[in-house]
Amino acid sequence: MLSQAPPYISPIGSMRRVAQRLTRPTAILLAAAMLQASAQAASLDGLAVDVQNRSEPVLCAEKDNVTIAVSNPQVRSFRIEAAHPAYAGMIQRDSFEADWTACDMSADPVYKAPVPPRRQTLYEEIGFWVVGLTLESYWRPATATVRIGDRVERNIHLLQLWQIRPMGGEEVLVLYPQDGYWRIRPMAPGGMAPTAFGSSFLVGPIEDDGRPIVRIREVAFDPKAKTFKLTFERGGSATLSLVRADHRINAIDVAFDKPIAGRPFGMLRSMYVTEFNNDVARIAVREKGAKGWREDNIMRFGRATATDIWMGRTAPSQHNTSSPDMVFNSFSDTASPKRPKAEVPAPTK
């Protein structure tokens, strides 16, 4: 059975009134409670990593201007978690619409796919299924191969992992194999429609090609183990295992075959225009040896050496209002450290 969903809180007032009622001290306490409840794998005593802010201000809400890079040449594994924002139960109106105000994408590269656009189910069982999409165009040529069991596919721009829920299914994970971008989200709390995706993350030897990317040679998905194996063009590989995906949290364990030196191994990519128009607004880091967390606005934050990183929101935004907070933690110099057990729940019957 799926883990019991958190109690559903009826929406109160409009989004404006919610933002007014959710004062900053209260919001921070709620966020801390949410973090403690959801981020069950918080390390606090793991390896410390270099956390560097490379964000730049923009006016366009559809450009990823937030960049938080994570590096340490010793790290072999870590955990990535997505959890609902503290105000999730108070949302009156969720916002998924793109905001193209002040956006000029004319200089962005575009490549036409060599085959017609299509959507195909690559794997399916009762509890979940994997869908592959070939888009009409993409910003990079399709070079990465997708493998699921004995099935090999090329020209896949987007992989979607769907998980069953009462009266339908819910998309809990997406991967863009051609540039290495991932998005995850927990399943929606009881009484709510599926929530929005928001921030993306990168895993592997990260480099710049107009924007940060990870060049992947092959993505191999093992549906029985719910594990992705990435083979990188720069050499080396990583395994990403879905260890929990329920109404409270989506957690992925990442393990590298060897440490990544000389460049970031992990990165959060998101957007911030203003406090009321963003996918991520705040960051909190638990610095090595510190007695408490350091918290800041995502654009003001500079750099830290930390064992745990939380990136999210404490007040509603008009952009992807329900998108999850993100946590990076449990950094280790071994590929298989001892971590709290977080099994993927069986589907609801």
Secondary structure, 3 states (H helix, E strand, C coil): CCCCCCCCCCCCCCHHHHHHHCCHHHHHHHHHHHHHHHCCCCCCCCCCEEEEECCCCCCCCCCCCEEEEEECCCCCEEEEEEECCCCHHHCCCCCCCCCCCCCCCCCCCCEECCCCCEEEEEEECCCEEEEEEECCEECCCCCCEEEECCEEECCCCEEEEEEEECCEEEEEEEEECCCCEEEECCCCCCCCCCCCCCCEEEECCCEECCCEECCEEEEEEECCCCEEEEEECCCCEEEEEEEEECCCEEEEEEEECCCCCCCCCEEEEECEEECCEECCCEEEEEECCCCCCEEEECCCCCEEEEEEEEEECCCCCCCCCCCCEEEEEEEECCCCCCCCCCCCCCCCC
